[in-house]
């Protein structure tokens, strides 16, 4: 940490203490509106990693980068560049949980990202949601991890009695492996997403639970059972794997998923909704960069 960055951090701390002493909590501003200063990250130019599984979930974001450069790690593709002058990496993870976990691990080891946004399309579970609605993953669950009770041969299969399993991550405070049932969103990333939700005009933007598995469910009873049992708002095939890796490395994470359809309402699948997911995610990224990343600056100025 250089002297200039230390000075900027010190000035922020002094300003925050002063605000608290005056009875006001420090806050950030987006579109002239005050939003809570949950946490400013000491970014030191560590890139923001944004993921999508398919071309229709990544191409617009790649084109939005300044000075783009393509990089291959293993067999996974990444495009580096800047967004509003800040370093960003766009990752095409490919489809599925294993691909998402592998590409996330490689990206973390190579780029050391300050935060991760996993975004793209999803199928709706919540009857209140429709095509083009966006779910901000306040929680992420692996909806393919279940255990069953013992039954004898010929006693049948009973999916509605299956119980969710916990997953293992490292507790970064103790270094011990611990079991978790879900992965919560990072508060600052979630606040940044909520601050720009009015920029998405084709549907509503809501907080919810994103469920992931190597599945494509079209049975209405199963979809409703997952919604009732796990609280899932939507399903897709990558987020929980990426979230588990991010949690193990203690990296802030958020899932953003746009509904390509909702089988409950017999809506036709529309892959082009991925373009709208990208457009919204770019707004989220800019809000996060501008309001939650405490970065080095060439000059530090104060007003008296």
TORKOL-4160 file (C-alpha; in steps of 0.2 Angstrom, whole numbers, padded with zeros to 4 digits, m for minus):
304
<pt num="1" X="0000" Y="0000" Z="0000"/>
<pt num="2" X="0009" Y="0016" Z="m0006"/>
<pt num="3" X="0009" Y="0033" Z="0004"/>
<pt num="4" X="m0004" Y="0040" Z="m0008"/>
<pt num="5" X="m0017" Y="0026" Z="m0005"/>
<pt num="6" X="m0014" Y="0027" Z="0014"/>
<pt num="7" X="m0017" Y="0045" Z="0014"/>
<pt num="8" X="m0034" Y="0043" Z="0004"/>
<pt num="9" X="m0039" Y="0029" Z="0016"/>
<pt num="10" X="m0034" Y="0040" Z="0031"/>
<pt num="11" X="m0044" Y="0054" Z="0024"/>
<pt num="12" X="m0059" Y="0043" Z="0022"/>
<pt num="13" X="m0058" Y="0036" Z="0039"/>
<pt num="14" X="m0057" Y="0054" Z="0047"/>
<pt num="15" X="m0072" Y="0059" Z="0037"/>
<pt num="16" X="m0082" Y="0044" Z="0042"/>
<pt num="17" X="m0078" Y="0047" Z="0061"/>
<pt num="18" X="m0083" Y="0065" Z="0059"/>
<pt num="19" X="m0099" Y="0060" Z="0051"/>
<pt num="20" X="m0103" Y="0048" Z="0065"/>
<pt num="21" X="m0099" Y="0061" Z="0078"/>
<pt num="22" X="m0111" Y="0073" Z="0070"/>
<pt num="23" X="m0124" Y="0059" Z="0071"/>
<pt num="24" X="m0124" Y="0054" Z="0052"/>
<pt num="25" X="m0117" Y="0038" Z="0045"/>
<pt num="26" X="m0106" Y="0040" Z="0030"/>
<pt num="27" X="m0115" Y="0037" Z="0013"/>
<pt num="28" X="m0112" Y="0036" Z="m0005"/>
<pt num="29" X="m0121" Y="0044" Z="m0019"/>
<pt num="30" X="m0129" Y="0036" Z="m0035"/>
<pt num="31" X="m0139" Y="0047" Z="m0047"/>
<pt num="32" X="m0139" Y="0061" Z="m0033"/>
<pt num="33" X="m0147" Y="0048" Z="m0021"/>
<pt num="34" X="m0139" Y="0043" Z="m0005"/>
<pt num="35" X="m0136" Y="0025" Z="m0003"/>
<pt num="36" X="m0128" Y="0017" Z="0013"/>
<pt num="37" X="m0109" Y="0016" Z="0013"/>
<pt num="38" X="m0109" Y="m0003" Z="0018"/>
<pt num="39" X="m0091" Y="m0006" Z="0014"/>
<pt num="40" X="m0077" Y="0002" Z="0004"/>
<pt num="41" X="m0065" Y="m0011" Z="m0003"/>
<pt num="42" X="m0047" Y="m0008" Z="m0004"/>
<pt num="43" X="m0046" Y="m0012" Z="m0022"/>
<pt num="44" X="m0029" Y="m0007" Z="m0027"/>
<pt num="45" X="m0034" Y="m0010" Z="m0045"/>
<pt num="46" X="m0038" Y="m0028" Z="m0042"/>
<pt num="47" X="m0050" Y="m0032" Z="m0057"/>
<pt num="48" X="m0069" Y="m0035" Z="m0055"/>
<pt num="49" X="m0073" Y="m0052" Z="m0063"/>
<pt num="50" X="m0090" Y="m0054" Z="m0072"/>
<pt num="51" X="m0095" Y="m0071" Z="m0078"/>
<pt num="52" X="m0107" Y="m0078" Z="m0091"/>
<pt num="53" X="m0109" Y="m0095" Z="m0098"/>
<pt num="54" X="m0113" Y="m0092" Z="m0116"/>
<pt num="55" X="m0109" Y="m0079" Z="m0130"/>
<pt num="56" X="m0127" Y="m0072" Z="m0128"/>
<pt num="57" X="m0122" Y="m0069" Z="m0109"/>
<pt num="58" X="m0105" Y="m0061" Z="m0112"/>
<pt num="59" X="m0102" Y="m0053" Z="m0130"/>
<pt num="60" X="m0110" Y="m0036" Z="m0126"/>
<pt num="61" X="m0100" Y="m0034" Z="m0110"/>
<pt num="62" X="m0084" Y="m0039" Z="m0119"/>
<pt num="63" X="m0088" Y="m0026" Z="m0132"/>
<pt num="64" X="m0090" Y="m0013" Z="m0119"/>
<pt num="65" X="m0072" Y="m0015" Z="m0112"/>
<pt num="66" X="m0059" Y="m0002" Z="m0116"/>
<pt num="67" X="m0043" Y="m0009" Z="m0123"/>
<pt num="68" X="m0049" Y="m0027" Z="m0123"/>
<pt num="69" X="m0037" Y="m0042" Z="m0123"/>
<pt num="70" X="m0041" Y="m0060" Z="m0124"/>
<pt num="71" X="m0033" Y="m0073" Z="m0112"/>
<pt num="72" X="m0035" Y="m0092" Z="m0112"/>
<pt num="73" X="m0032" Y="m0101" Z="m0095"/>
<pt num="74" X="m0033" Y="m0120" Z="m0098"/>
<pt num="75" X="m0047" Y="m0121" Z="m0110"/>
<pt num="76" X="m0057" Y="m0106" Z="m0103"/>
<pt num="77" X="m0058" Y="m0089" Z="m0111"/>
<pt num="78" X="m0057" Y="m0072" Z="m0103"/>
<pt num="79" X="m0057" Y="m0055" Z="m0110"/>
<pt num="80" X="m0048" Y="m0041" Z="m0099"/>
<pt num="81" X="m0050" Y="m0022" Z="m0101"/>
<pt num="82" X="m0056" Y="m0008" Z="m0092"/>
<pt num="83" X="m0074" Y="m0001" Z="m0088"/>
<pt num="84" X="m0074" Y="0018" Z="m0084"/>
<pt num="85" X="m0055" Y="0016" Z="m0082"/>
<pt num="86" X="m0056" Y="0002" Z="m0069"/>
<pt num="87" X="m0049" Y="m0016" Z="m0073"/>
<pt num="88" X="m0063" Y="m0029" Z="m0077"/>
<pt num="89" X="m0062" Y="m0047" Z="m0083"/>
<pt num="90" X="m0076" Y="m0055" Z="m0093"/>
<pt num="91" X="m0076" Y="m0074" Z="m0091"/>
<pt num="92" X="m0085" Y="m0086" Z="m0102"/>
<pt num="93" X="m0087" Y="m0100" Z="m0090"/>
<pt num="94" X="m0096" Y="m0112" Z="m0102"/>
<pt num="95" X="m0112" Y="m0121" Z="m0096"/>
<pt num="96" X="m0113" Y="m0132" Z="m0081"/>
<pt num="97" X="m0107" Y="m0133" Z="m0063"/>
<pt num="98" X="m0090" Y="m0141" Z="m0066"/>
<pt num="99" X="m0086" Y="m0128" Z="m0079"/>
<pt num="100" X="m0091" Y="m0114" Z="m0068"/>
<pt num="101" X="m0081" Y="m0120" Z="m0054"/>
<pt num="102" X="m0065" Y="m0123" Z="m0064"/>
<pt num="103" X="m0066" Y="m0107" Z="m0073"/>
<pt num="104" X="m0069" Y="m0097" Z="m0057"/>
<pt num="105" X="m0054" Y="m0106" Z="m0048"/>
<pt num="106" X="m0042" Y="m0102" Z="m0063"/>
<pt num="107" X="m0048" Y="m0084" Z="m0063"/>
<pt num="108" X="m0046" Y="m0081" Z="m0045"/>
<pt num="109" X="m0028" Y="m0089" Z="m0045"/>
<pt num="110" X="m0023" Y="m0079" Z="m0061"/>
<pt num="111" X="m0032" Y="m0062" Z="m0059"/>
<pt num="112" X="m0035" Y="m0061" Z="m0040"/>
<pt num="113" X="m0052" Y="m0052" Z="m0042"/>
<pt num="114" X="m0059" Y="m0039" Z="m0030"/>
<pt num="115" X="m0076" Y="m0046" Z="m0032"/>
<pt num="116" X="m0086" Y="m0058" Z="m0044"/>
<pt num="117" X="m0103" Y="m0056" Z="m0052"/>
<pt num="118" X="m0110" Y="m0071" Z="m0060"/>
<pt num="119" X="m0124" Y="m0067" Z="m0072"/>
<pt num="120" X="m0135" Y="m0073" Z="m0086"/>
<pt num="121" X="m0152" Y="m0081" Z="m0090"/>
<pt num="122" X="m0162" Y="m0092" Z="m0079"/>
<pt num="123" X="m0179" Y="m0101" Z="m0079"/>
<pt num="124" X="m0192" Y="m0095" Z="m0067"/>
<pt num="125" X="m0198" Y="m0104" Z="m0052"/>
<pt num="126" X="m0208" Y="m0091" Z="m0042"/>
<pt num="127" X="m0226" Y="m0089" Z="m0049"/>
<pt num="128" X="m0224" Y="m0070" Z="m0046"/>
<pt num="129" X="m0210" Y="m0068" Z="m0059"/>
<pt num="130" X="m0211" Y="m0068" Z="m0078"/>
<pt num="131" X="m0199" Y="m0067" Z="m0093"/>
<pt num="132" X="m0187" Y="m0052" Z="m0092"/>
<pt num="133" X="m0189" Y="m0050" Z="m0073"/>
<pt num="134" X="m0172" Y="m0050" Z="m0065"/>
<pt num="135" X="m0167" Y="m0059" Z="m0049"/>
<pt num="136" X="m0153" Y="m0052" Z="m0038"/>
<pt num="137" X="m0147" Y="m0068" Z="m0029"/>
<pt num="138" X="m0148" Y="m0062" Z="m0010"/>
<pt num="139" X="m0145" Y="m0081" Z="m0007"/>
<pt num="140" X="m0138" Y="m0094" Z="m0019"/>
<pt num="141" X="m0142" Y="m0113" Z="m0016"/>
<pt num="142" X="m0136" Y="m0129" Z="m0024"/>
<pt num="143" X="m0153" Y="m0137" Z="m0029"/>
<pt num="144" X="m0145" Y="m0153" Z="m0035"/>
<pt num="145" X="m0138" Y="m0158" Z="m0018"/>
<pt num="146" X="m0150" Y="m0170" Z="m0009"/>
<pt num="147" X="m0149" Y="m0185" Z="0003"/>
<pt num="148" X="m0163" Y="m0198" Z="0004"/>
<pt num="149" X="m0170" Y="m0209" Z="0017"/>
<pt num="150" X="m0167" Y="m0228" Z="0016"/>
<pt num="151" X="m0181" Y="m0238" Z="0007"/>
<pt num="152" X="m0182" Y="m0256" Z="0002"/>
<pt num="153" X="m0181" Y="m0262" Z="m0016"/>
<pt num="154" X="m0198" Y="m0260" Z="m0024"/>
<pt num="155" X="m0204" Y="m0247" Z="m0012"/>
<pt num="156" X="m0202" Y="m0233" Z="m0025"/>
<pt num="157" X="m0194" Y="m0217" Z="m0027"/>
<pt num="158" X="m0200" Y="m0202" Z="m0017"/>
<pt num="159" X="m0192" Y="m0185" Z="m0023"/>
<pt num="160" X="m0203" Y="m0174" Z="m0012"/>
<pt num="161" X="m0195" Y="m0182" Z="0003"/>
<pt num="162" X="m0177" Y="m0178" Z="m0002"/>
<pt num="163" X="m0168" Y="m0167" Z="0010"/>
<pt num="164" X="m0156" Y="m0153" Z="0005"/>
<pt num="165" X="m0137" Y="m0157" Z="0009"/>
<pt num="166" X="m0125" Y="m0144" Z="0015"/>
<pt num="167" X="m0109" Y="m0140" Z="0006"/>
<pt num="168" X="m0091" Y="m0138" Z="0012"/>
<pt num="169" X="m0081" Y="m0121" Z="0012"/>
<pt num="170" X="m0066" Y="m0115" Z="0021"/>
<pt num="171" X="m0069" Y="m0104" Z="0036"/>
<pt num="172" X="m0056" Y="m0090" Z="0032"/>
<pt num="173" X="m0055" Y="m0085" Z="0050"/>
<pt num="174" X="m0050" Y="m0102" Z="0057"/>
<pt num="175" X="m0044" Y="m0111" Z="0042"/>
<pt num="176" X="m0056" Y="m0125" Z="0046"/>
<pt num="177" X="m0068" Y="m0133" Z="0033"/>
<pt num="178" X="m0086" Y="m0129" Z="0038"/>
<pt num="179" X="m0103" Y="m0134" Z="0031"/>
<pt num="180" X="m0115" Y="m0121" Z="0024"/>
<pt num="181" X="m0133" Y="m0123" Z="0016"/>
<pt num="182" X="m0132" Y="m0107" Z="0005"/>
<pt num="183" X="m0121" Y="m0093" Z="0000"/>
<pt num="184" X="m0127" Y="m0075" Z="0004"/>
<pt num="185" X="m0124" Y="m0060" Z="m0008"/>
<pt num="186" X="m0111" Y="m0048" Z="m0003"/>
<pt num="187" X="m0119" Y="m0033" Z="0004"/>
<pt num="188" X="m0110" Y="m0019" Z="m0006"/>
<pt num="189" X="m0113" Y="m0028" Z="m0022"/>
<pt num="190" X="m0131" Y="m0031" Z="m0018"/>
<pt num="191" X="m0133" Y="m0012" Z="m0014"/>
<pt num="192" X="m0125" Y="m0007" Z="m0030"/>
<pt num="193" X="m0137" Y="m0018" Z="m0040"/>
<pt num="194" X="m0152" Y="m0011" Z="m0031"/>
<pt num="195" X="m0146" Y="0007" Z="m0034"/>
<pt num="196" X="m0148" Y="0005" Z="m0053"/>
<pt num="197" X="m0163" Y="m0007" Z="m0054"/>
<pt num="198" X="m0173" Y="0007" Z="m0062"/>
<pt num="199" X="m0161" Y="0006" Z="m0077"/>
<pt num="200" X="m0170" Y="m0011" Z="m0082"/>
<pt num="201" X="m0187" Y="m0006" Z="m0090"/>
<pt num="202" X="m0192" Y="m0023" Z="m0098"/>
<pt num="203" X="m0196" Y="m0031" Z="m0081"/>
<pt num="204" X="m0195" Y="m0029" Z="m0062"/>
<pt num="205" X="m0179" Y="m0032" Z="m0052"/>
<pt num="206" X="m0181" Y="m0041" Z="m0036"/>
<pt num="207" X="m0170" Y="m0049" Z="m0023"/>
<pt num="208" X="m0172" Y="m0068" Z="m0021"/>
<pt num="209" X="m0164" Y="m0085" Z="m0021"/>
<pt num="210" X="m0155" Y="m0092" Z="m0036"/>
<pt num="211" X="m0154" Y="m0111" Z="m0037"/>
<pt num="212" X="m0141" Y="m0120" Z="m0047"/>
<pt num="213" X="m0139" Y="m0138" Z="m0053"/>
<pt num="214" X="m0135" Y="m0148" Z="m0069"/>
<pt num="215" X="m0153" Y="m0149" Z="m0073"/>
<pt num="216" X="m0166" Y="m0141" Z="m0084"/>
<pt num="217" X="m0183" Y="m0143" Z="m0076"/>
<pt num="218" X="m0199" Y="m0142" Z="m0085"/>
<pt num="219" X="m0211" Y="m0152" Z="m0073"/>
<pt num="220" X="m0222" Y="m0139" Z="m0065"/>
<pt num="221" X="m0224" Y="m0149" Z="m0049"/>
<pt num="222" X="m0205" Y="m0151" Z="m0047"/>
<pt num="223" X="m0203" Y="m0132" Z="m0051"/>
<pt num="224" X="m0216" Y="m0128" Z="m0038"/>
<pt num="225" X="m0209" Y="m0140" Z="m0025"/>
<pt num="226" X="m0191" Y="m0133" Z="m0027"/>
<pt num="227" X="m0199" Y="m0115" Z="m0025"/>
<pt num="228" X="m0208" Y="m0121" Z="m0009"/>
<pt num="229" X="m0194" Y="m0132" Z="m0002"/>
<pt num="230" X="m0178" Y="m0121" Z="m0006"/>
<pt num="231" X="m0187" Y="m0104" Z="m0009"/>
<pt num="232" X="m0179" Y="m0104" Z="m0026"/>
<pt num="233" X="m0185" Y="m0089" Z="m0037"/>
<pt num="234" X="m0176" Y="m0096" Z="m0053"/>
<pt num="235" X="m0164" Y="m0110" Z="m0059"/>
<pt num="236" X="m0149" Y="m0111" Z="m0069"/>
<pt num="237" X="m0133" Y="m0121" Z="m0070"/>
<pt num="238" X="m0118" Y="m0111" Z="m0064"/>
<pt num="239" X="m0120" Y="m0099" Z="m0050"/>
<pt num="240" X="m0119" Y="m0110" Z="m0034"/>
<pt num="241" X="m0103" Y="m0118" Z="m0040"/>
<pt num="242" X="m0095" Y="m0101" Z="m0043"/>
<pt num="243" X="m0102" Y="m0095" Z="m0027"/>
<pt num="244" X="m0095" Y="m0109" Z="m0017"/>
<pt num="245" X="m0077" Y="m0106" Z="m0025"/>
<pt num="246" X="m0079" Y="m0088" Z="m0021"/>
<pt num="247" X="m0084" Y="m0091" Z="m0003"/>
<pt num="248" X="m0069" Y="m0103" Z="m0001"/>
<pt num="249" X="m0057" Y="m0089" Z="m0007"/>
<pt num="250" X="m0067" Y="m0076" Z="0003"/>
<pt num="251" X="m0071" Y="m0065" Z="m0012"/>
<pt num="252" X="m0087" Y="m0054" Z="m0013"/>
<pt num="253" X="m0100" Y="m0062" Z="m0024"/>
<pt num="254" X="m0117" Y="m0058" Z="m0032"/>
<pt num="255" X="m0128" Y="m0067" Z="m0044"/>
<pt num="256" X="m0139" Y="m0058" Z="m0056"/>
<pt num="257" X="m0151" Y="m0068" Z="m0067"/>
<pt num="258" X="m0164" Y="m0063" Z="m0079"/>
<pt num="259" X="m0179" Y="m0074" Z="m0083"/>
<pt num="260" X="m0178" Y="m0081" Z="m0100"/>
<pt num="261" X="m0195" Y="m0089" Z="m0097"/>
<pt num="262" X="m0206" Y="m0096" Z="m0083"/>
<pt num="263" X="m0213" Y="m0114" Z="m0086"/>
<pt num="264" X="m0226" Y="m0110" Z="m0073"/>
<pt num="265" X="m0234" Y="m0098" Z="m0085"/>
<pt num="266" X="m0230" Y="m0108" Z="m0101"/>
<pt num="267" X="m0218" Y="m0094" Z="m0107"/>
<pt num="268" X="m0207" Y="m0098" Z="m0122"/>
<pt num="269" X="m0188" Y="m0098" Z="m0119"/>
<pt num="270" X="m0180" Y="m0083" Z="m0126"/>
<pt num="271" X="m0161" Y="m0083" Z="m0126"/>
<pt num="272" X="m0159" Y="m0065" Z="m0131"/>
<pt num="273" X="m0164" Y="m0060" Z="m0113"/>
<pt num="274" X="m0146" Y="m0063" Z="m0110"/>
<pt num="275" X="m0142" Y="m0047" Z="m0119"/>
<pt num="276" X="m0153" Y="m0037" Z="m0106"/>
<pt num="277" X="m0144" Y="m0046" Z="m0092"/>
<pt num="278" X="m0128" Y="m0040" Z="m0098"/>
<pt num="279" X="m0134" Y="m0022" Z="m0100"/>
<pt num="280" X="m0140" Y="m0022" Z="m0083"/>
<pt num="281" X="m0124" Y="m0030" Z="m0076"/>
<pt num="282" X="m0114" Y="m0016" Z="m0084"/>
<pt num="283" X="m0124" Y="m0003" Z="m0074"/>
<pt num="284" X="m0121" Y="m0013" Z="m0058"/>
<pt num="285" X="m0103" Y="m0014" Z="m0061"/>
<pt num="286" X="m0101" Y="0004" Z="m0064"/>
<pt num="287" X="m0111" Y="0008" Z="m0048"/>
<pt num="288" X="m0100" Y="m0004" Z="m0038"/>
<pt num="289" X="m0084" Y="0003" Z="m0046"/>
<pt num="290" X="m0089" Y="0021" Z="m0043"/>
<pt num="291" X="m0096" Y="0019" Z="m0025"/>
<pt num="292" X="m0089" Y="0004" Z="m0017"/>
<pt num="293" X="m0071" Y="0002" Z="m0023"/>
<pt num="294" X="m0058" Y="0013" Z="m0013"/>
<pt num="295" X="m0045" Y="0015" Z="m0026"/>
<pt num="296" X="m0028" Y="0024" Z="m0028"/>
<pt num="297" X="m0029" Y="0041" Z="m0035"/>
<pt num="298" X="m0016" Y="0053" Z="m0042"/>
<pt num="299" X="m0021" Y="0067" Z="m0031"/>
<pt num="300" X="m0030" Y="0068" Z="m0014"/>
<pt num="301" X="m0040" Y="0084" Z="m0011"/>
<pt num="302" X="m0050" Y="0090" Z="0003"/>
<pt num="303" X="m0063" Y="0104" Z="0005"/>
<pt num="304" X="m0063" Y="0115" Z="0020"/>
